[in-house]
Amino acid sequence: MRDVGSVGLDGVALKRALERSGRRRRMWSFLVVLPPLIFLLVAFVYPMGKVFTRGFYDSTVSEIIPETTALLSSWDVGEGLPSEEVYATLLRELVAAKKERTLGLLGTRLNFELSAALGVVKSTARRGAKMEAPYKESMIGLSERWGSLDIWVALKRVSENVSMKHFLASVDLEYDREGSIVLVPEEERVYVKILLRTLWMSLVVSFFTLLLGFPVAHLMATVKRKHANLLLILVLLPFWTSLLVRTTSWIVLLQRNGVVNDLLVWTGLLSDDQRLSMMFNMEGTLVAMVQILLPFAILPMYSVMRTIPPSYMKAARSLGASYGYAFLRVYVPCTIPGLAAGVLLVFILSTGYYITPALLGGDEGMMISNFIAFHMKKTLNWGFAAALACVVLLGVMVLYWLYDRLVGIEKLKLG
Amino acid sequence: MLLMRRFLGVIFVLILGLSFGMTSAFSESLTVVSWGGSYTHSQEKAYHEPFTSETGIKVLSENYNGGLAEIKTQVETGTVTWDVVDVELSDALRGCDEGLLEPLDTLALPPAPDGTPASSDFMEEAITECAVGTIVWSTIYAYNEKSFPGAKPSTIADLFDTKKFPGKRGFRKGPKVTLEMALMADGVSPNQVYAVLSTEAGLKRAFAKLDSIRDDIVWWESGSQPPQLLADGEVAMSTAYNGRIFNAVVVEDQPFTIVWDGQIQDLDLWVIPRGGKNVEAAKRFVAFSTTTKALADQAKYIAYGPVRMSSIPQVGRHADSGVDMKPHMPTSPANTKNALFNDVFFWADFSEELNQRFASWLAK
């Protein structure tokens, strides 16, 4: 018993020493992962959070017209036009906003909701200082839009800091006057179609890269080392070439007076006025995207195929399987991790493709990122661009989850 | 921990050094941003070089593709590196509305040589709250002569007539200009275009006209594309910016012809992003580059018309080829018989809705 006790005493000291060194080790390993962790937070988590927030939060309008915002929050469309008090408050705040040069910020946001509202707001503010009570009558006298419910509904909507309207608009939905969710009018529906098209094009691209990449990867994995290296360089060379250059080379090939058409005319397969239009459509975009994304499918497949021992096939053959049977039942299942990685990589890259559809796509080949760029650069509706981006991200995440359920993400292998 | 502190110290010194390096490198220079190509070249010759030799302030050129996204990013993050930017009229108004631009309404612009004050020497639309105009440019359509050996297109209606003049058509991907041209081709006179376009029936009419040639349209997005599309035979006619076609014809000897019927004029203006470090120098640059002489000089290098009335008689010959530039100006009387001026207020009010309608029509 005494022995045990002394061991216990020493054990306490040892335990403490162990704990101390363990703590130091943990701290060191934490310090080692700290830079990538900080990088992840700064370069990924924070901006993604920011993008997501922009999609549903915007306090610009409520800061410009705070009192009207407060009044409107208790107003409901069922009550009819707001009271004189609301008109007077709004007019005062519009005139103040004009002085502060923030009127345009309010006007452009209002215009996203209701066409031509910008002009109404601007002309009202311009003449606001000279207007006399009752303001309700004088404002309606200036522009009959002030006498319609639409502009008040739009105003109430933009003055709400938190709103799902951008996310709804990303899938062609909107709030109607009473606040229930409805489909936008048919002549304004765009995004569901474009989202589905993006999904469809990404699937087609993934399928063809797989179809074309598999034999190449198989060849590379089975030929002699020397030849495999040569093939690898042939795969990597375009991979290292700028995306823009490769896209432009496709224009050179596919255009009306391009290489392919010239060849067809020269061989007599086509006459000069029958030249094919192979770009500015979906097919041209798909062809270029398949070629550009091919290395992303080949490389993971190759790295997995290289590790499959040839003895597996030999064993299967020696047990009496035909070559085709052995290939399908023994070899192909072994390549699944690489296949899965390649397809997923190509698919995710395709959903975000921008340059190639922009240059080759014409109208049929436009993908969702082209629309996101449009709203970033041209309409300056960043809230909506953010919401569209989030919808795409969400879509990819759902597909990733599905993929995990069907194929299993733990099977994925990049090399 | 000591290691950590030393590491942080090094980073701190690096950042400090970098920021000093930056400010000293840029204090005596202005970054002027424009659309690139022959257009930027004309500005360098007529504005930047004389400005540097007079003031000693260096001018760095940068290119962009239009739009306000970059300016918005810079102003919102407080890192304004662009001092002066060349924008379209609609963006000048929009940027001003969004509070992204420095107000220029108090900027003293020099009068014309004959003493006419700047306010009446400039075109009406060319001086706005936050911008000062430089050029009038125009969207016209041009055709490749090789495509039409017989009868030549001559009216805006011919652009939409694929029976009489078969072949693909290039259009800028967007509702602006496209819808107006469709209506003019359908027989609406230029002064009625925006009134018609404001109605649902008028909008349907414009889209119906576009529908009639829908399968023959090739869409372009950047101004350098139309001359390329025409030269490659990808299209037989295309809408384009007149200066680009002029350059292709005069400098590159391409067989293109401009049809001025139904041209749509617009302005380019200088703006100063809000909160830049060189606002005073930038204002000096804007005033310097919009004098009668500077504007007339620019027309030596590119076929865009000056916005000052007093510059127009001073427009001379093309710097390289010696071609008389006057007949190539969008504002030349022979070219303006059936011309439309882009109504920015219409577009400020309706662009959201029409962009959406157009995108939906395109996705059909």
Interface residues (C-beta under 8 A of the other chain):
Chain A: L31 R101 T102 L103 G104 L105 G107 T108 N111 F112 S115 A116 A117 L118 G119 E187 E188 R189 V190 K193 I194 R197 Q255 R256 N257 G258 S277 F280 A358 G362 D363 M366 F371 F374 M376 K377 K378 T379 L380 N381 W382
Chain B: M4 N65 G67 L68 A69 K72 R94 C96 D97 E98 G99 P103 K168 K173 I217 V218 W219 E221 D232 G233 E234 F345 A348 D349 F350 S351 E352 E353 N355 Q356 R357 A359 S360 W361 L362 A363
